[in-house]
Every structure is written in C-alpha cells, then in structure tokens.
Amino acid sequence: MKISIRHLSQIYPNKNRALDDVNLEISDGLFGLLGPNGAGKSTLMRILVTLMKPTSGDVLVDGLDLHKHRKEIRSKLGYLPQDFSTFPKIKTWEFLDYCARLAGIKDKKIRIARIDEMLERVGLFEAREKLANKLSGGMKRRVGIAQALIGDPKILIVDEPTTGLDPEERIRFRNLLTEMSREERIIILSTHIVGDISSTCRDMALLKQGRVSFNGAPEILIEKARPYTFQIVVDDAGLEKVKQEHIVISTVPVENGWQVDIIAENLNGYNAQPVEPNLEHAYVCFMELLN
C-alpha cells in the first residue's frame, strides 16, 4: 500500500493558503504528521479521506487517482476525526453495529463477532452495554479507533487523537497505534503534540504554514538539530536575559540557579555545552530557527 501526494495545494475562498505544494510518499507503517495548530494538517487529512477536493495537485492511492476513484479509495479508508462524537442514547456496541453496517458488513453474526473483536482490542469489551456518549474522553477516542477499524481498512487516518486526554490515556492510545502499525496497513497520525510521534514512526513530516519543512525518519530530524542544541547554567538574572535572546526549551532548578536547554545558532558569552537533542528539541529547531 502506498500513498503519493504530488504538488498538493489548498486555497480557501478568503485567499488563505492552507497547503502549499505538498509532496509526500507514505507507505505501510505509522507515519507521523507533526505541526502547530493552523499548519494545514487537518486540511490534508480531509483531502486524503475524500471530504475535500484540493485546489490543485494529485493524490494517488496504490495508483488510484483520488479525483477519479473516490468510492474505491473510500472503501480502503478508516478515519478518526479530531471532533469525533457518538450518538446519544445508543449503547457502545450498537454504535459499532451501525458503523459496521455502513462499512458493508451485512451478515449479523459476522458483525457481532467483528464488534466484539474490536471492543476487546481497544479494551472496551466490559463497556459494550454502556451508552457511548456517557463514556470518558479517552474511552470515546478508543471507540473512535474501533469504528475506524471495523471495516478492516488498509489506510487508517487519525487526526489529533490525544488532544484533551490525561497522560495515562495518551500513553494507552499511543501504544494501541504502535501495535496496529505492525500490521500491513498505513496509519497516518496527525498531531501538534511532539510526544505522540514516537520512535515507532519510521517516517514523518513537519508541516509549517502549509509547507513541508521536513520529511524523513525522526532520527534524521533529531540529528539535524544537533548543532543548534545547547545547555547552560545561569542565575535568575541570567535566565531572564537568555529568555529574551534565545529559544528556551526547558528550565530546571539546580543548586547554582537554572539549567537551561536552548536552541541557538551560537551562544557567545555563555559557558554553553552541547546537549543530546530529542524530538522536542528538533521540532522547535525546525519551527523557530531553520527554514
């Protein structure tokens, strides 16, 4: 399975350019799409799931043109939107039964078996009789994954799945996506939360103001940030000064003041030491300093 995105642009009637000449190749596994709010991630997701037609450019899904083969491509898709919600006064299993019918699963026995399989997989079998709209935020997101997978899609697109979740649910959700990425399907995870893009992503892209500022393995992104990542120790007055002059990633209190991680081209005047960058360092480096 492969998705080819070529020279994709989206310009809204108000002249806002949400996407600007986006080019990406996405294959099986977990693909991370990272960028701040307003970078164009949700616009790209809506185009990929055929909810929006681009202003220009092409999308090919296993060689099928998104413009010409929308119905066939839709049959391969599972989608969890950012604003996912369920129906009121309907049980969790009934909601998934409705989704299974929409996915074309007509045989009742097959549907029930598939529903139970999905509920087990997302850890919600014990909640199958509960009203879906009364579940917690994290449980609702897991129902969202179940409905997206109910038709066994070859492409799963997940838009900002962990927004508003507590740390435990966020970790559970990331682990679930990681487990599913080992199967023969494409999983596209769109997020503005750096922690959601883990080392399990073999490939990722950074979107900045509608353009791709980086595309490649997370390890390569981190390596590119290495020359710009420093650590210093300053007192209170020095901390205020460095905040005004440089991009501060983190501050940790230490015996002599503050230990500060900084993104900068150089740190003249400070006793700076190189620090091993992580994905958060690299993300801020590309958003604020590079490109």
C-alpha positions in Angstrom: 0.0 0.0 0.0 1.3 3.4 -0.9 0.0 7.0 -1.0 1.7 9.5 -3.3 0.9 13.2 -2.7 2.1 15.4 -5.6 2.1 19.3 -5.7 -1.0 19.4 -3.4 -2.3 22.9 -2.7 -5.5 24.2 -1.0 -6.5 27.8 -1.2 -9.7 28.8 0.6 -12.2 31.5 -0.7 -10.7 34.0 1.7 -7.3 33.5 -0.1 -5.9 31.6 2.9 -3.3 29.1 1.5 -3.8 26.1 3.9 -1.5 23.8 1.8 1.3 25.0 -0.5 2.9 22.5 -2.9 2.9 19.5 -0.6 4.8 16.4 -1.8 4.9 13.2 0.2 5.3 9.4 -0.2 3.6 7.3 2.5 3.9 3.5 2.8 2.9 0.8 5.3 3.5 1.5 9.0 3.0 4.5 11.3 3.5 7.9 9.6 3.7 11.0 11.8 2.4 14.3 10.6 3.6 17.0 13.0 3.0 20.7 13.1 1.4 23.5 15.1 -2.3 24.3 15.0 -3.1 26.0 11.7 -0.2 24.4 9.8 -2.6 22.6 7.4 -2.7 19.1 8.9 -6.4 18.8 9.2 -6.9 20.2 5.7 -4.5 17.5 4.4 -6.4 14.8 6.3 -9.8 15.9 5.0 -8.4 15.7 1.4 -7.0 12.3 2.0 -10.3 10.9 3.3 -12.2 12.5 0.3 -14.1 15.0 2.3 -12.5 17.9 0.5 -11.2 18.5 -3.0 -7.8 20.2 -3.3 -7.4 23.4 -5.3 -4.6 21.7 -7.3 -2.3 18.7 -7.2 -2.8 15.0 -7.2 -3.2 12.1 -4.6 -2.6 8.5 -5.7 -3.6 5.6 -3.5 -1.9 2.4 -4.8 -2.0 4.1 -8.2 -5.7 5.1 -8.0 -6.3 8.8 -8.6 -8.3 10.4 -5.7 -10.2 12.6 -8.2 -11.4 9.6 -10.3 -11.7 6.7 -7.9 -13.2 8.3 -4.7 -15.6 5.4 -4.0 -13.0 2.7 -4.4 -10.5 4.6 -2.2 -13.1 5.3 0.5 -13.6 1.5 0.8 -9.9 1.3 1.9 -10.1 4.1 4.5 -10.7 4.3 8.2 -10.9 7.7 9.7 -10.9 9.1 13.3 -11.6 12.9 13.0 -10.5 15.4 15.6 -14.1 16.2 16.5 -15.3 12.6 16.8 -18.6 12.1 18.6 -21.2 9.3 19.1 -25.0 9.4 19.0 -27.0 10.0 22.2 -29.0 7.1 23.8 -27.2 4.4 22.0 -25.1 1.7 23.5 -21.4 1.3 22.6 -21.9 -2.0 20.8 -25.0 -0.6 19.0 -22.9 2.4 17.7 -20.3 0.0 16.4 -23.0 -2.2 14.8 -24.3 0.9 13.0 -20.7 1.6 11.8 -20.3 -2.0 10.7 -23.4 -1.8 8.6 -22.1 1.4 6.9 -18.9 -0.5 6.2 -20.9 -3.1 4.3 -20.9 -5.9 6.8 -24.4 -7.3 6.2 -24.2 -10.7 8.0 -25.3 -10.2 11.6 -23.2 -13.0 13.1 -20.1 -11.6 11.3 -20.9 -8.1 12.5 -21.3 -9.2 16.2 -18.0 -11.1 16.0 -16.3 -8.1 14.5 -17.7 -5.7 17.1 -16.6 -8.0 20.0 -13.1 -8.3 18.4 -12.8 -4.5 18.1 -14.0 -3.9 21.7 -11.5 -6.4 23.0 -8.8 -4.8 21.0 -9.4 -1.3 22.4 -10.0 -2.5 25.9 -13.7 -1.7 26.0 -15.4 -5.1 26.0 -16.7 -4.6 29.6 -18.2 -1.2 28.5 -20.1 -2.7 25.5 -23.6 -2.1 27.2 -22.8 1.5 28.3 -24.2 4.5 26.5 -21.5 5.6 24.1 -21.9 9.3 24.8 -21.5 8.7 28.5 -18.0 7.2 28.2 -14.9 9.2 29.4 -13.0 11.2 26.8 -10.3 8.5 26.5 -12.8 5.7 26.1 -14.6 7.7 23.4 -11.4 8.0 21.5 -10.9 4.3 21.8 -14.5 3.8 20.4 -13.4 6.1 17.6 -10.5 3.8 16.8 -12.8 0.8 16.9 -15.3 2.4 14.4 -12.4 3.4 12.1 -11.1 -0.2 12.1 -14.5 -2.0 11.9 -14.2 -2.5 8.1 -10.6 -3.6 8.3 -9.3 -0.7 6.3 -5.9 -0.7 4.6 -5.4 3.0 5.5 -6.2 4.4 8.9 -6.1 8.2 9.3 -6.2 9.6 12.9 -6.4 13.4 13.4 -5.3 14.9 16.8 -6.2 11.7 18.7 -4.8 12.6 22.1 -5.9 16.2 22.5 -7.6 16.6 25.9 -6.6 13.2 27.2 -4.9 12.6 30.5 -1.3 11.2 30.4 -2.5 7.6 31.1 -5.0 7.6 28.3 -2.5 9.3 26.0 0.1 6.5 26.6 -2.6 3.8 26.1 -3.7 5.4 22.8 -0.1 5.7 21.5 0.6 2.0 22.4 -2.6 1.0 20.6 -1.5 2.8 17.4 2.0 1.3 17.7 0.6 -2.2 18.0 -1.6 -1.7 14.9 1.3 -0.3 12.9 2.9 -3.7 12.9 0.1 -4.9 10.5 0.0 -4.4 6.8 -1.7 -1.0 6.7 -0.8 2.7 6.6 -1.5 4.6 9.8 -1.3 8.4 9.4 -1.1 10.1 12.8 -1.7 13.9 12.6 -0.8 15.8 15.8 0.7 19.0 17.3 1.9 17.1 20.3 5.5 16.1 19.9 5.2 13.2 22.3 2.7 11.5 20.0 5.4 11.0 17.4 7.5 8.2 18.9 10.5 6.2 17.7 8.0 3.7 16.2 7.3 6.2 13.3 9.6 5.0 10.5 8.7 8.2 8.6 7.3 11.6 9.5 6.8 15.1 8.1 6.7 18.5 9.6 4.1 21.0 8.3 4.8 24.7 8.7 2.4 27.2 7.3 1.1 24.7 4.8 4.5 23.6 3.5 6.6 20.5 4.3 9.7 21.7 6.2 11.0 18.2 6.8 10.2 14.7 5.6 12.1 11.6 6.8 12.9 9.5 9.8 12.7 11.0 13.2 16.3 10.1 13.9 17.4 12.3 10.9 15.3 15.2 12.2 17.0 14.9 15.6 20.4 14.7 14.0 19.9 17.9 12.0 19.1 19.7 15.3 22.3 18.6 17.0 24.5 21.6 16.0 21.9 24.0 17.5 21.1 22.4 20.9 22.9 23.7 24.0 22.7 23.6 27.7 23.8 26.4 30.1 23.5 27.1 33.9 22.5 30.7 34.8 21.3 32.6 37.8 17.9 34.4 38.0 19.1 37.5 36.1 20.8 35.3 33.5 17.6 33.3 33.0 15.6 36.4 32.1 18.4 37.6 29.7 18.7 34.3 27.9 14.8 34.1 27.5 15.0 37.4 25.7 17.9 36.4 23.4 17.3 32.8 22.6 14.8 30.0 22.2 14.4 28.2 25.5 13.2 24.6 25.5 13.3 23.8 29.2 14.4 25.2 32.6 15.3 23.0 35.6 16.2 24.4 39.0 19.7 23.4 40.2 21.9 24.4 43.1 23.5 27.4 41.4 20.4 28.7 39.6 18.9 27.2 36.5 19.8 24.5 34.0 18.5 25.7 30.6 18.2 23.8 27.3 18.4 26.3 24.4 18.1 26.2 20.6 20.5 28.7 19.0 23.0 29.1 16.2 25.6 30.2 18.7 25.8 31.1 22.3 28.6 33.6 22.6 29.1 34.9 26.1 27.7 31.8 27.8 29.6 28.7 29.1 27.4 26.5 26.8 27.7 22.8 26.5 26.3 20.7 23.6 23.3 18.6 24.8 21.9 15.4 23.2 18.8 16.6 21.3 15.4 14.8 21.5 12.4 15.1 19.1 11.1 18.1 21.0 14.4 20.0 20.5 14.4 19.1 16.9 10.8 20.2 16.4 11.3 23.6 18.0 14.6 24.0 16.0 12.8 23.5 12.7 9.7 25.6 13.7 11.7 28.5 15.1 15.2 28.5 13.6 15.6 26.5 10.4 13.7 27.1 7.2 
